[in-house]
Amino acid sequence: MMTVTYPSFRLLYALSSAISNRPANVLLLSGGVDSSTLLAIALETSVLPKVAITVGLDTSPGEGCPIHGPDIPVPCNGDLAAAHKVADWLGLDWQPIRLSQADALDALIELCLALRSFDLGNLNSIPLYVSAIHAAGIGADRIWTGDDADSLFGGYQYQRGEQDWPAYLARRIPTVRPPFTDIAGIIGVTPVYPWLQPAVLDVARSLHRNDVLMEIPIRKRPAMPSFMDQFDPDPRRATTRLWGKMPVRQLAEMHLPDDIAWRPKTDLQFGSGMCALEAPLAVAVTPDDRERLNRTGIQFFNDAHRGLYLRFEQAGGTVPSPVAGQYACASCGGGVDIGHKHCPTCGAWPADQR
């Protein structure tokens, strides 16, 4: 049932203004609530992109993820199906891109070399990179993404402990820099972030914890609030679950199918199925490789991370030294911007500690 609140109406006006003032040729559509809501509001305001693009791993029917398994409540590689539903619902041009495992791995290494990074989190960026290349190839020069509604409206698990939401946003907003910014620079397109436009930021800053986060009984919302919740026994056992992005979801209810408005928060690497690439990355690591890499002092997360480093190293990738305004990551020695804790080279966090 639709539940409209005052923050969601304010968000509607702010987002409509952001879309009208910052048009784009293409939208990167994951089928999640953030990018789907952008597309719905763009249709309402008649400021439509020419096409929406979605990237996913090409798998056989019924094929499960080798990392997370086939039978999980929030499955991997669901973006293509969700985006297709959104595009059909709104009657808009949609271009899916299905990557073979080999092509996805090739794109990953291309991206790692371009970014000088072997962060395993680059799995998240494969859909962004491939979409940007495709968009440029069809003549697009301005691209919308759904960044960074999660940061502003409580989409991440780690935000659930924040009690003073305005104080949290005062710290967080100045540090927001979507990964697509660097990718767009590599490809030569302009990234456009409607969720980060001033009118939307003003709405986010005016909200409090109980505006963005809400406990909802599972009898009303049996789904998990996020992909990662299904691996945590506490949310699985709970009779109520804490949902984020309430103004966004309530706005989406006015324009989209219920299962899209309330789709669990799913990072791109899971929604696109790129998490499955961890399996071939990990299997390539030999005991000798592991022993050698462990002597480097780099704090690898797992064998997939080691495997990505091996491919990065074999392709000629090097760790960038710190420059002015940066400090050396305690794990890999790469440059990290002062004031930031995530190392863009190896993915370490906090990068100033071992």
C-alpha positions as CSV (number, residue, x, y, z in Angstrom):
1,M,0.0,0.0,0.0
2,M,1.3,3.5,-0.9
3,T,2.3,5.6,2.1
4,V,3.1,9.2,1.0
5,T,4.9,11.5,3.5
6,Y,6.0,15.1,3.5
7,P,9.7,14.3,3.0
8,S,8.9,12.2,-0.1
9,F,7.0,15.1,-1.6
10,R,9.8,17.5,-0.9
11,L,12.2,15.0,-2.5
12,L,9.9,14.8,-5.6
13,Y,10.2,18.5,-6.2
14,A,13.9,18.6,-5.5
15,L,14.7,15.7,-7.7
16,S,12.5,17.0,-10.5
17,S,14.4,20.3,-10.4
18,A,17.8,18.4,-10.4
19,I,16.7,16.4,-13.4
20,S,15.5,19.4,-15.3
21,N,18.6,21.4,-14.6
22,R,21.0,18.6,-15.4
23,P,19.8,16.5,-18.3
24,A,21.7,13.5,-19.7
25,N,21.7,11.3,-22.8
26,V,21.9,8.0,-21.0
27,L,20.9,6.6,-17.6
28,L,22.8,3.7,-16.0
29,L,19.9,1.6,-14.8
30,S,20.5,-1.1,-12.2
31,G,16.8,-1.7,-11.5
32,G,17.4,-0.6,-7.9
33,V,15.2,2.0,-6.3
34,D,17.6,4.9,-6.8
35,S,18.2,4.7,-10.6
36,S,14.7,3.5,-11.3
37,T,13.2,6.5,-9.4
38,L,15.3,8.8,-11.5
39,L,13.9,7.3,-14.7
40,A,10.4,7.5,-13.4
41,I,10.7,11.2,-12.4
42,A,12.5,12.0,-15.7
43,L,9.5,10.6,-17.6
44,E,7.1,12.7,-15.4
45,T,9.1,15.9,-16.1
46,S,9.6,15.1,-19.8
47,V,13.4,15.2,-19.5
48,L,14.2,11.7,-20.6
49,P,17.5,10.2,-21.5
50,K,17.6,8.6,-24.9
51,V,18.3,5.2,-23.5
52,A,18.8,3.3,-20.2
53,I,21.7,0.8,-20.1
54,T,22.1,-2.2,-17.7
55,V,25.1,-4.6,-17.5
56,G,25.0,-8.1,-16.1
57,L,26.9,-11.4,-16.3
58,D,25.6,-13.7,-18.9
59,T,24.6,-16.9,-17.1
60,S,22.5,-20.0,-18.0
61,P,18.9,-20.2,-16.6
62,G,19.0,-21.5,-13.0
63,E,22.7,-21.0,-12.8
64,G,23.6,-19.9,-9.2
65,C,26.4,-17.7,-8.0
66,P,29.5,-19.8,-7.2
67,I,30.3,-17.4,-4.3
68,H,26.9,-17.0,-2.7
69,G,25.0,-20.0,-3.9
70,P,21.9,-20.6,-5.9
71,D,19.2,-20.6,-3.3
72,I,19.3,-17.3,-1.4
73,P,16.4,-14.9,-0.7
74,V,18.0,-12.0,-2.5
75,P,19.8,-13.6,-5.5
76,C,22.9,-12.4,-7.3
77,N,22.6,-11.1,-10.9
78,G,19.1,-9.7,-10.5
79,D,19.8,-6.3,-12.1
80,L,18.9,-7.3,-15.7
81,A,15.5,-8.7,-14.7
82,A,14.7,-5.7,-12.5
83,A,15.8,-3.2,-15.0
84,H,13.8,-4.9,-17.7
85,K,10.7,-4.7,-15.5
86,V,11.3,-1.0,-14.9
87,A,11.8,-0.2,-18.6
88,D,8.7,-2.1,-19.6
89,W,6.6,-0.5,-16.8
90,L,7.7,3.0,-18.0
91,G,7.7,2.2,-21.7
92,L,11.2,3.4,-22.3
93,D,14.1,2.3,-24.5
94,W,16.4,-0.1,-22.7
95,Q,19.6,-1.7,-23.8
96,P,20.9,-4.7,-21.8
97,I,24.5,-5.8,-22.0
98,R,25.3,-9.4,-21.1
99,L,29.0,-10.1,-20.5
100,S,30.6,-13.5,-20.7
101,Q,32.9,-14.4,-17.8
102,A,35.9,-13.9,-20.1
103,D,34.8,-10.5,-21.3
104,A,33.9,-9.4,-17.7
105,L,37.4,-10.4,-16.5
106,D,39.0,-8.5,-19.5
107,A,37.0,-5.4,-18.6
108,L,38.0,-5.8,-14.9
109,I,41.7,-5.8,-15.8
110,E,41.4,-2.9,-18.3
111,L,39.7,-0.9,-15.5
112,C,42.3,-1.9,-12.9
113,L,45.1,-0.8,-15.1
114,A,43.4,2.5,-16.0
115,L,42.7,3.2,-12.3
116,R,46.1,1.8,-11.1
117,S,44.1,-0.2,-8.6
118,F,43.7,-3.9,-7.6
119,D,40.9,-3.1,-5.1
120,L,38.5,-6.1,-5.2
121,G,35.7,-3.5,-5.0
122,N,36.4,-2.8,-8.6
123,L,34.0,-5.7,-9.3
124,N,31.3,-3.0,-8.5
125,S,32.7,-0.8,-11.2
126,I,32.6,-3.3,-14.1
127,P,29.0,-2.4,-15.0
128,L,29.9,1.3,-14.8
129,Y,32.9,1.0,-17.0
130,V,31.2,-1.2,-19.7
131,S,28.1,1.0,-19.7
132,A,30.2,4.2,-20.2
133,I,32.1,2.6,-23.1
134,H,28.8,1.6,-24.7
135,A,27.2,5.0,-24.1
136,A,30.2,6.8,-25.7
137,G,30.0,4.4,-28.6
138,I,26.4,5.5,-29.3
139,G,27.3,9.1,-29.2
140,A,26.3,9.9,-25.6
141,D,28.3,12.5,-23.7
142,R,26.3,13.0,-20.5
143,I,25.4,10.1,-18.2
144,W,23.1,9.9,-15.2
145,T,23.7,7.5,-12.4
146,G,21.9,6.8,-9.2
147,D,24.8,7.8,-6.9
148,D,24.7,8.7,-4.0
149,A,21.2,8.2,-2.6
150,D,22.4,5.5,-0.3
151,S,24.8,7.8,1.4
152,L,22.2,10.6,1.8
153,F,19.2,8.6,2.8
154,G,20.5,5.6,4.8
155,G,20.9,2.8,2.3
156,Y,24.0,1.2,3.8
157,Q,24.1,-1.2,6.7
158,Y,26.8,0.7,8.5
159,Q,24.6,3.8,8.8
160,R,22.0,2.1,11.0
161,G,23.9,3.0,14.1
162,E,23.9,6.7,13.3
163,Q,21.7,8.5,15.8
164,D,22.3,12.1,14.8
165,W,21.5,12.1,11.1
166,P,22.2,15.8,10.4
167,A,25.6,15.5,12.1
168,Y,26.4,12.4,10.2
169,L,25.6,14.1,6.8
170,A,27.6,17.1,7.8
171,R,30.6,14.8,8.0
172,R,29.7,12.6,5.0
173,I,28.6,14.9,2.3
174,P,32.0,16.7,1.9
175,T,33.7,13.3,1.3
176,V,31.2,11.9,-1.3
177,R,33.0,11.2,-4.6
178,P,31.2,8.5,-6.7
179,P,33.6,6.0,-8.3
180,F,32.0,6.7,-11.7
181,T,33.7,10.1,-11.7
182,D,37.1,8.6,-12.4
183,I,35.6,6.0,-14.8
184,A,33.8,8.8,-16.8
185,G,37.1,10.7,-17.0
186,I,38.8,7.6,-18.5
187,I,36.1,7.2,-21.1
188,G,35.7,10.9,-21.9
189,V,32.0,11.3,-20.8
190,T,30.4,13.7,-18.3
191,P,28.9,12.1,-15.2
192,V,25.7,13.7,-13.9
193,Y,24.5,12.9,-10.4
194,P,20.9,14.2,-9.8
195,W,20.9,12.8,-6.3
196,L,23.8,15.0,-5.4
197,Q,22.4,18.3,-6.7
198,P,21.9,21.1,-4.2
199,A,18.1,20.9,-3.9
200,V,18.3,17.2,-3.1
201,L,21.2,17.7,-0.6
202,D,19.0,20.4,1.1
203,V,16.2,17.8,1.6
204,A,18.7,15.2,3.0
205,R,20.2,17.7,5.4
206,S,16.8,18.6,6.8
207,L,15.9,15.0,7.8
208,H,16.4,13.1,11.0
209,R,17.1,9.4,11.7
210,N,13.4,8.5,12.0
211,D,12.7,10.1,8.6
212,V,15.2,7.9,6.8
213,L,15.2,4.7,8.9
214,M,12.2,2.7,9.9
215,E,11.5,-0.6,11.7
216,I,9.0,-2.6,9.6
217,P,7.4,-5.9,10.8
218,I,8.3,-8.8,8.5
219,R,4.6,-9.6,8.1
220,K,4.4,-6.3,6.1
221,R,7.8,-6.5,4.4
222,P,9.2,-10.1,4.5
223,A,12.1,-9.2,2.3
224,M,15.6,-8.3,3.6
225,P,16.4,-4.6,3.6
226,S,19.8,-5.4,1.9
227,F,21.6,-8.1,0.1
228,M,24.1,-8.6,2.9
229,D,21.4,-8.9,5.6
230,Q,20.6,-12.5,4.4
231,F,24.0,-13.6,5.6
232,D,23.5,-12.2,9.1
233,P,21.6,-14.4,11.5
234,D,20.2,-11.4,13.5
235,P,18.1,-9.9,10.6
236,R,17.1,-13.4,9.5
237,R,15.6,-14.2,13.0
238,A,14.1,-10.7,13.6
239,T,10.4,-10.0,13.6
240,T,11.0,-6.4,12.5
241,R,13.8,-5.2,10.2
242,L,15.3,-1.7,9.8
243,W,14.8,-0.3,6.4
244,G,16.6,2.7,5.0
245,K,15.9,5.3,2.3
246,M,12.3,5.7,3.4
247,P,11.7,9.0,1.6
248,V,13.1,7.5,-1.6
249,R,11.1,4.3,-1.3
250,Q,7.9,6.2,-0.5
251,L,8.5,8.4,-3.6
252,A,9.2,5.3,-5.7
253,E,5.9,3.8,-4.6
254,M,4.1,6.6,-6.4
255,H,5.7,5.7,-9.7
256,L,7.0,2.1,-9.8
257,P,6.0,-1.5,-9.0
258,D,6.1,-2.3,-5.3
259,D,8.9,-4.8,-5.6
260,I,11.1,-2.2,-7.3
261,A,10.3,0.5,-4.7
262,W,11.2,-2.0,-2.0
263,R,14.0,-3.8,-3.7
264,P,16.7,-4.7,-1.2
265,K,19.8,-2.6,-1.3
266,T,22.1,-4.6,-3.6
267,D,25.6,-3.4,-4.5
268,L,26.4,-3.5,-8.2
269,Q,28.9,-6.4,-7.9
270,F,26.1,-8.6,-6.5
271,G,23.2,-7.2,-8.6
272,S,25.2,-7.5,-11.9
273,G,26.5,-10.9,-11.0
274,M,30.2,-9.8,-11.1
275,C,30.7,-11.2,-7.7
276,A,31.0,-14.6,-9.5
277,L,34.3,-13.5,-10.9
278,E,35.8,-14.1,-7.5
279,A,35.8,-17.8,-8.3
280,P,38.1,-17.8,-11.4
281,L,40.3,-15.2,-9.7
282,A,40.7,-17.3,-6.6
283,V,41.3,-20.7,-8.3
284,A,44.3,-19.3,-10.2
285,V,46.2,-18.7,-7.0
286,T,48.8,-21.4,-6.3
287,P,50.3,-22.1,-2.8
288,D,53.5,-20.6,-4.1
289,D,51.7,-17.5,-5.2
290,R,50.0,-17.2,-1.8
291,E,53.3,-17.5,0.0
292,R,55.0,-14.9,-2.2
293,L,52.2,-12.4,-2.0
294,N,51.9,-12.8,1.8
295,R,55.5,-11.7,2.1
296,T,54.7,-8.4,0.3
297,G,53.0,-7.0,3.4
298,I,49.8,-6.2,1.5
299,Q,46.7,-7.2,3.5
300,F,44.7,-9.3,1.0
301,F,41.1,-10.1,1.9
302,N,41.0,-13.5,0.3
303,D,42.4,-15.5,-2.7
304,A,40.2,-13.6,-5.1
305,H,41.9,-10.5,-4.0
306,R,45.3,-12.2,-4.5
307,G,44.2,-13.4,-7.9
308,L,43.2,-9.9,-9.0
309,Y,46.6,-8.6,-7.8
310,L,48.4,-11.3,-9.9
311,R,46.5,-10.4,-13.0
312,F,47.2,-6.7,-12.3
313,E,50.9,-7.4,-11.8
314,Q,51.1,-9.6,-14.9
315,A,49.5,-6.9,-17.0
316,G,52.1,-4.4,-15.9
317,G,50.1,-2.6,-13.2
318,T,52.0,-0.7,-10.6
319,V,51.2,0.9,-7.2
320,P,51.0,4.7,-7.4
321,S,53.2,6.5,-4.9
322,P,51.7,9.2,-2.7
323,V,51.7,12.7,-4.1
324,A,51.1,16.1,-2.4
325,G,47.9,15.9,-0.3
326,Q,48.2,12.1,0.2
327,Y,49.7,9.7,2.7
328,A,51.0,6.2,2.1
329,C,48.6,3.3,2.6
330,A,49.8,1.1,5.5
331,S,49.0,-2.0,3.4
332,C,50.2,-1.4,-0.1
333,G,52.0,2.0,0.1
334,G,49.7,3.6,-2.5
335,G,48.6,7.2,-2.2
336,V,45.5,7.9,-0.1
337,D,43.9,11.4,0.0
338,I,44.4,13.0,3.4
339,G,41.1,12.8,5.3
340,H,40.1,9.6,3.6
341,K,40.5,6.1,5.1
342,H,39.8,3.9,2.0
343,C,42.8,3.0,-0.1
344,P,41.8,3.3,-3.8
345,T,44.7,1.1,-4.8
346,C,44.3,-2.0,-2.7
347,G,41.0,-1.4,-1.0
348,A,42.4,-1.4,2.6
349,W,40.2,0.3,5.2
350,P,41.3,2.0,7.4
351,A,44.3,2.7,5.2
352,D,46.2,4.4,7.9
353,Q,46.3,1.3,10.1
354,R,47.6,-2.3,9.7
